[in-house]
């Protein structure tokens, strides 16, 4: 009798491929994507970002994905805006910054930043009076 049980157990393992003892794979987690942009006013009018340039509040930071989907946020008192996209994104990604609504500021550069991979440095935009 023990011999028959042993055979039956072995045959069951062979037929099921030992699936009874393997774990079920879990789904891969989906990570959020984070972007930041910085807006400054060109204090000395030289067209370059300098330590003396001051932060610009309420500029509109836009993250544009392939296919045209856009996500945005406004800069705070420190000229910083953060955008969280609730999914992993495919690169390239385009970063844009627009002046505050109904303001006297105009963007002088850069017009856009295209990221081929996650940013490793600060993404800054410079504004001047119209």
N, CA, C and O of each residue as an XYZ file, in Angstrom:
520
protein
N       0.819     -1.186      0.000
C       0.000      0.000      0.000
C       0.867      1.255      0.000
O       0.584      2.192     -0.746
N       1.894      1.292      0.803
C       2.789      2.445      0.834
C       3.459      2.654     -0.511
O       3.712      3.788     -0.918
N       3.739      1.576     -1.187
C       4.372      1.649     -2.496
C       3.440      2.323     -3.503
O       3.890      3.117     -4.329
N       2.143      2.009     -3.437
C       1.165      2.610     -4.341
C       0.992      4.104     -4.056
O       0.865      4.897     -4.989
N       0.985      4.495     -2.783
C       0.878      5.906     -2.416
C       2.095      6.681     -2.897
O       1.959      7.796     -3.400
N       3.256      6.116     -2.752
C       4.483      6.764     -3.192
C       4.445      6.956     -4.710
O       4.804      8.021     -5.213
N       4.011      5.924     -5.438
C       3.898      6.039     -6.894
C       2.891      7.121     -7.282
O       3.153      7.928     -8.174
N       1.743      7.135     -6.611
C       0.700      8.118     -6.911
C       1.196      9.541     -6.636
O       0.935     10.449     -7.425
N       1.898      9.737     -5.540
C       2.438     11.051     -5.195
C       3.460     11.502     -6.246
O       3.417     12.644     -6.703
N       4.370     10.614     -6.624
C       5.387     10.929     -7.629
C       4.739     11.235     -8.964
O       5.130     12.195     -9.628
N       3.763     10.449     -9.372
C       3.066     10.657    -10.644
C       2.347     12.003    -10.638
O       2.353     12.695    -11.656
N       1.730     12.395     -9.526
C       1.040     13.684     -9.410
C       2.018     14.837     -9.555
O       1.716     15.821    -10.229
N       3.188     14.731     -8.932
C       4.203     15.777     -9.050
C       4.681     15.926    -10.490
O       4.852     17.040    -10.985
N       4.895     14.795    -11.156
C       5.356     14.836    -12.544
C       4.299     15.460    -13.438
O       4.629     16.275    -14.299
N       3.060     15.105    -13.258
C       1.980     15.591    -14.111
C       1.678     17.080    -13.875
O       1.311     17.785    -14.815
N       1.823     17.553    -12.675
C       1.543     18.964    -12.384
C       2.776     19.836    -12.546
O       2.682     21.059    -12.448
N       3.922     19.232    -12.791
C       5.145     20.013    -12.960
C       5.584     20.670    -11.670
O       6.236     21.714    -11.702
N       5.249     20.096    -10.562
C       5.606     20.621     -9.233
C       4.982     21.986     -8.979
O       5.482     22.740     -8.144
N       3.912     22.318     -9.672
C       3.269     23.624     -9.476
C       2.719     23.807     -8.079
O       2.537     24.934     -7.619
N       2.458     22.717     -7.411
C       1.902     22.829     -6.069
C       2.892     23.465     -5.104
O       2.505     23.947     -4.039
N       4.183     23.468     -5.479
C       5.207     23.962     -4.569
C       5.851     25.264     -5.039
O       6.797     25.745     -4.415
N       5.360     25.828     -6.111
C       5.920     27.092     -6.586
C       5.002     28.238     -6.198
O       3.792     28.060     -6.062
N       5.582     29.401     -6.023
C       4.783     30.559     -5.655
C       4.227     31.229     -6.909
O       4.792     31.127     -7.998
N       3.124     31.904     -6.722
C       2.504     32.644     -7.813
C       3.247     33.952     -7.999
O       3.460     34.675     -7.026
N       3.657     34.286     -9.248
C       4.368     35.550     -9.450
C       3.460     36.733     -9.147
O       2.252     36.686     -9.378
N       4.057     37.779     -8.632
C       3.293     38.993     -8.340
C       3.448     39.978     -9.481
O       4.440     39.953    -10.210
N       2.475     40.829     -9.626
C       2.523     41.846    -10.679
C       3.611     42.858    -10.352
O       3.847     43.172     -9.186
N       4.271     43.364    -11.381
C       5.306     44.379    -11.191
C       4.666     45.669    -10.686
O       3.581     46.046    -11.127
N       5.332     46.325     -9.781
C       4.787     47.575     -9.267
C       4.998     48.690    -10.288
O       5.984     48.696    -11.024
N       4.073     49.614    -10.317
C       4.164     50.754    -11.221
C       4.565     51.958    -10.385
O       3.890     52.311     -9.418
N       5.663     52.580    -10.766
C       6.179     53.710    -10.003
C       5.679     55.023    -10.591
O       5.463     55.136    -11.797
N       5.501     56.003     -9.729
C       5.159     57.347    -10.179
C       6.394     58.008    -10.778
O       7.525     57.603    -10.509
N       6.161     59.030    -11.592
C       7.253     59.797    -12.178
C       7.211     61.212    -11.626
O       6.138     61.803    -11.509
N       8.369     61.755    -11.288
C       8.460     63.064    -10.649
C       9.307     64.015    -11.495
O      10.359     63.639    -12.011
N       8.828     65.247    -11.625
C       9.535     66.270    -12.390
C       9.515     67.575    -11.610
O       8.582     67.845    -10.853
N      10.555     68.383    -11.802
C      10.582     69.700    -11.168
C      11.127     70.717    -12.165
O      11.967     70.405    -13.009
N      10.627     71.930    -12.039
C      11.085     73.024    -12.878
C      11.265     74.266    -12.027
O      10.591     74.432    -11.010
N      12.160     75.128    -12.434
C      12.495     76.324    -11.661
C      12.388     77.541    -12.568
O      12.892     77.525    -13.691
N      11.731     78.602    -12.087
C      11.558     79.830    -12.855
C      12.273     80.972    -12.142
O      12.143     81.145    -10.931
N      13.039     81.757    -12.925
C      13.784     82.888    -12.379
C      13.586     84.116    -13.251
O      13.314     84.014    -14.447
N      13.729     85.286    -12.622
C      13.687     86.571    -13.325
C      15.124     87.006    -13.570
O      15.948     86.995    -12.656
N      15.422     87.388    -14.808
C      16.754     87.842    -15.195
C      16.988     89.235    -14.602
O      16.649     90.243    -15.221
N      17.570     89.283    -13.400
C      17.715     90.536    -12.651
C      18.638     91.538    -13.338
O      18.379     92.740    -13.283
N      19.703     91.079    -13.981
C      20.652     92.018    -14.578
C      20.499     92.137    -16.101
O      21.262     92.861    -16.741
N      19.532     91.441    -16.677
C      19.247     91.575    -18.099
C      20.286     91.004    -19.039
O      20.335     91.396    -20.205
N      21.127     90.081    -18.563
C      22.177     89.535    -19.424
C      21.744     88.272    -20.183
O      22.523     87.730    -20.967
N      20.512     87.801    -19.959
C      20.006     86.636    -20.673
C      20.554     85.305    -20.191
O      20.351     84.273    -20.830
N      21.254     85.333    -19.053
C      21.819     84.113    -18.489
C      21.394     83.966    -17.047
O      21.183     84.955    -16.345
N      21.269     82.723    -16.608
C      20.915     82.462    -15.217
C      22.133     82.733    -14.339
O      23.185     82.113    -14.496
N      21.964     83.678    -13.410
C      23.033     84.079    -12.491
C      22.561     83.918    -11.052
O      21.357     83.835    -10.806
N      23.484     83.873    -10.101
C      23.099     83.778     -8.687
C      22.199     84.930     -8.228
O      21.412     84.754     -7.299
N      22.299     86.106     -8.861
C      21.490     87.259     -8.464
C      20.049     87.185     -8.990
O      19.196     87.949     -8.538
N      19.764     86.281     -9.935
C      18.413     86.171    -10.497
C      17.450     85.663     -9.428
O      17.769     84.753     -8.663
N      16.278     86.266     -9.393
C      15.313     85.979     -8.330
C      14.248     84.992     -8.794
O      13.926     84.942     -9.981
N      13.697     84.205     -7.866
C      12.649     83.243     -8.211
C      11.384     83.953     -8.696
O      11.090     85.072     -8.276
N      10.650     83.298     -9.572
C       9.387     83.825    -10.085
C       8.251     82.934     -9.622
O       8.225     81.739     -9.920
N       7.313     83.519     -8.891
C       6.155     82.788     -8.364
C       5.042     82.729     -9.416
O       4.879     83.655    -10.211
N       4.288     81.644     -9.411
C       3.098     81.417    -10.242
C       3.370     81.189    -11.726
O       2.440     81.235    -12.532
N       4.626     80.942    -12.105
C       4.890     80.514    -13.480
C       4.286     79.114    -13.632
O       4.154     78.385    -12.650
N       3.927     78.748    -14.837
C       3.245     77.473    -15.085
C       4.235     76.481    -15.684
O       4.736     76.674    -16.792
N       4.505     75.424    -14.939
C       5.425     74.361    -15.351
C       4.611     73.241    -15.987
O       3.635     72.772    -15.402
N       5.012     72.806    -17.196
C       4.262     71.789    -17.933
C       5.192     70.643    -18.311
O       6.299     70.857    -18.805
N       4.723     69.432    -18.069
C       5.413     68.223    -18.494
C       4.560     67.610    -19.600
O       3.407     67.243    -19.373
N       5.135     67.501    -20.803
C       4.401     66.972    -21.948
C       4.985     65.616    -22.331
O       6.182     65.482    -22.583
N       4.102     64.613    -22.369
C       4.520     63.258    -22.701
C       4.384     63.008    -24.195
O       3.689     63.742    -24.899
N       5.047     61.974    -24.667
C       4.861     61.539    -26.051
C       3.373     61.253    -26.221
O       2.753     60.664    -25.335
N       2.808     61.652    -27.316
C       1.381     61.452    -27.533
C       0.568     62.667    -27.149
O      -0.626     62.726    -27.443
N       1.195     63.654    -26.489
C       0.531     64.916    -26.215
C      -0.066     65.113    -24.833
O      -0.473     66.231    -24.515
N      -0.138     64.091    -23.997
C      -0.678     64.282    -22.643
C       0.188     65.278    -21.882
O       1.416     65.229    -21.958
N      -0.465     66.191    -21.140
C       0.262     67.207    -20.387
C      -0.160     67.208    -18.920
O      -1.316     66.955    -18.581
N       0.814     67.500    -18.068
C       0.592     67.639    -16.633
C       1.270     68.929    -16.217
O       2.322     69.272    -16.757
N       0.692     69.650    -15.271
C       1.289     70.927    -14.915
C       1.143     71.296    -13.459
O       0.410     70.669    -12.695
N       1.876     72.349    -13.100
C       1.836     72.902    -11.757
C       2.387     74.319    -11.786
O       2.983     74.739    -12.777
N       2.189     75.050    -10.707
C       2.664     76.443    -10.605
C       3.847     76.519     -9.659
O       3.967     75.748     -8.707
N       4.719     77.477     -9.955
C       5.885     77.671     -9.087
C       5.461     78.344     -7.787
O       4.504     79.118     -7.752
N       6.185     78.038     -6.732
C       5.927     78.643     -5.426
C       6.841     79.856     -5.227
O       7.452     80.335     -6.183
N       6.934     80.347     -4.008
C       7.740     81.531     -3.704
C       9.218     81.339     -4.033
O       9.935     82.305     -4.294
N       9.664     80.091     -4.019
C      11.071     79.809     -4.326
C      11.291     79.591     -5.825
O      12.396     79.254     -6.249
N      10.232     79.783     -6.628
C      10.338     79.595     -8.069
C      10.320     78.144     -8.500
O      10.668     77.829     -9.638
N       9.917     77.256     -7.602
C       9.953     75.818     -7.841
C       8.556     75.257     -8.061
O       7.620     75.593     -7.336
N       8.426     74.403     -9.062
C       7.178     73.675     -9.301
C       7.491     72.189     -9.387
O       8.512     71.783     -9.942
N       6.595     71.390     -8.830
C       6.732     69.941     -8.875
C       5.522     69.340     -9.573
O       4.390     69.774     -9.359
N       5.771     68.340    -10.407
C       4.694     67.622    -11.091
C       4.909     66.135    -10.844
O       5.995     65.602    -11.069
N       3.850     65.475    -10.375
C       3.870     64.023    -10.193
C       2.916     63.412    -11.207
O       1.755     63.808    -11.304
N       3.415     62.456    -11.951
C       2.586     61.731    -12.900
C       2.385     60.333    -12.309
O       3.358     59.627    -12.043
N       1.128     59.932    -12.105
C       0.861     58.678    -11.400
C       1.094     57.427    -12.252
O       0.229     56.556    -12.345
N       2.251     57.355    -12.858
C       2.639     56.183    -13.657
C       4.083     56.373    -14.109
O       4.628     57.474    -14.034
N       4.681     55.317    -14.566
C       6.004     55.421    -15.176
C       5.817     56.041    -16.561
O       4.834     55.746    -17.240
N       6.731     56.879    -16.979
C       6.613     57.539    -18.282
C       7.651     56.992    -19.243
O       8.684     56.456    -18.841
N       7.350     57.139    -20.512
C       8.284     56.795    -21.569
C       8.994     58.079    -22.001
O       8.363     59.129    -22.125
N      10.281     57.996    -22.226
C      11.046     59.150    -22.680
C      11.181     59.089    -24.188
O      11.179     57.997    -24.756
N      11.298     60.235    -24.856
C      11.562     61.579    -24.343
C      10.320     62.242    -23.753
O       9.183     61.913    -24.092
N      10.589     63.195    -22.852
C       9.577     64.018    -22.194
C       9.980     65.472    -22.412
O      11.161     65.807    -22.330
N       9.010     66.331    -22.687
C       9.291     67.748    -22.915
C       8.843     68.567    -21.712
O       7.726     68.404    -21.220
N       9.727     69.452    -21.241
C       9.423     70.358    -20.138
C       9.267     71.765    -20.695
O      10.085     72.222    -21.493
N       8.212     72.446    -20.267
C       7.927     73.812    -20.702
C       7.634     74.666    -19.477
O       7.252     74.149    -18.427
N       7.813     75.972    -19.616
C       7.459     76.895    -18.541
C       6.807     78.107    -19.192
O       7.334     78.664    -20.155
N       5.663     78.508    -18.665
C       4.953     79.687    -19.173
C       4.913     80.748    -18.081
O       4.930     80.417    -16.895
N       4.859     82.013    -18.468
C       4.807     83.068    -17.451
C       3.499     83.018    -16.677
O       2.521     82.432    -17.143
N       3.475     83.626    -15.503
C       2.223     83.695    -14.753
C       1.132     84.357    -15.609
O       1.415     85.243    -16.415
N      -0.095     83.920    -15.425
C      -1.230     84.460    -16.167
C      -1.366     85.958    -15.884
O      -1.233     86.394    -14.740
N      -1.632     86.741    -16.934
C      -1.824     88.196    -16.830
C      -0.641     88.915    -16.176
O      -0.824     89.871    -15.423
N       0.560     88.448    -16.469
C       1.746     89.080    -15.884
C       2.497     89.869    -16.957
O       2.169     89.816    -18.142
N       3.487     90.582    -16.515
C       4.323     91.360    -17.437
C       5.624     90.629    -17.764
O       6.583     91.255    -18.215
N       5.672     89.318    -17.544
C       6.876     88.531    -17.772
C       6.785     87.784    -19.085
O       5.705     87.380    -19.515
N       7.937     87.606    -19.717
C       8.042     86.807    -20.937
C       9.211     85.837    -20.790
O      10.244     86.175    -20.212
N       9.035     84.650    -21.312
C      10.089     83.641    -21.250
C      11.206     84.013    -22.219
O      10.957     84.289    -23.393
N      12.446     84.017    -21.713
C      13.571     84.296    -22.608
C      14.429     83.051    -22.842
O      15.298     83.059    -23.714
N      14.202     82.001    -22.086
C      14.922     80.774    -22.394
C      15.014     79.800    -21.242
O      14.926     80.192    -20.079
N      15.185     78.576    -21.551
C      14.996     77.962    -22.861
C      13.500     77.828    -23.176
O      12.670     77.840    -22.267
N      13.163     77.703    -24.454
C      11.767     77.566    -24.861
C      11.198     76.228    -24.402
O      10.024     76.135    -24.044
N      12.027     75.206    -24.415
C      11.637     73.871    -23.956
C      12.884     73.072    -23.654
O      13.963     73.341    -24.181
N      12.712     72.093    -22.801
C      13.792     71.163    -22.488
C      13.262     69.768    -22.801
O      12.206     69.374    -22.305
N      13.992     69.031    -23.617
C      13.591     67.672    -23.957
C      14.501     66.712    -23.197
O      15.718     66.702    -23.381
N      13.886     65.916    -22.349
C      14.627     64.930    -21.557
C      14.580     63.585    -22.261
O      13.503     63.084    -22.584
N      15.738     63.004    -22.497
C      15.818     61.665    -23.068
C      15.829     60.594    -21.974
O      15.639     59.406    -22.235
N      16.057     61.057    -20.738
C      16.088     60.198    -19.552
C      15.800     61.085    -18.356
O      15.770     62.307    -18.500
N      15.587     60.509    -17.176
C      15.312     61.354    -16.007
C      16.394     62.422    -15.818
O      17.580     62.168    -16.026
N      15.956     63.621    -15.420
C      16.872     64.755    -15.263
C      17.879     64.492    -14.152
O      17.548     63.944    -13.101
N      19.110     64.894    -14.415
C      20.171     64.761    -13.416
C      20.577     66.115    -12.861
O      21.331     66.204    -11.893
N      20.070     67.162    -13.485
C      20.389     68.508    -13.013
C      19.112     69.338    -12.960
O      18.061     68.925    -13.450
N      19.223     70.485    -12.371
C      18.108     71.398    -12.208
C      17.627     71.899    -13.574
O      18.434     72.313    -14.406
N      16.319     71.862    -13.798
C      15.745     72.363    -15.050
C      15.196     73.762    -14.799
O      14.129     73.924    -14.208
N      15.931     74.763    -15.251
C      15.613     76.154    -14.950
C      15.217     76.912    -16.201
O      15.730     76.661    -17.291
N      14.284     77.856    -16.019
C      13.792     78.711    -17.079
C      13.947     80.167    -16.640
O      13.781     80.488    -15.463
N      14.266     81.038    -17.590
C      14.555     82.434    -17.268
C      13.521     83.358    -17.926
O      13.165     83.185    -19.091
N      13.055     84.332    -17.157
C      12.046     85.290    -17.608
C      12.585     86.709    -17.509
O      13.502     86.992    -16.739
N      11.989     87.600    -18.312
C      12.336     89.028    -18.265
C      11.036     89.811    -18.442
O      10.017     89.274    -18.876
N      11.103     91.108    -18.089
C       9.932     91.969    -18.265
C       9.670     92.151    -19.762
O      10.603     92.193    -20.563
N       8.389     92.258    -20.129
C       8.024     92.458    -21.545
C       8.484     93.791    -22.038
O       8.265     94.128    -23.202
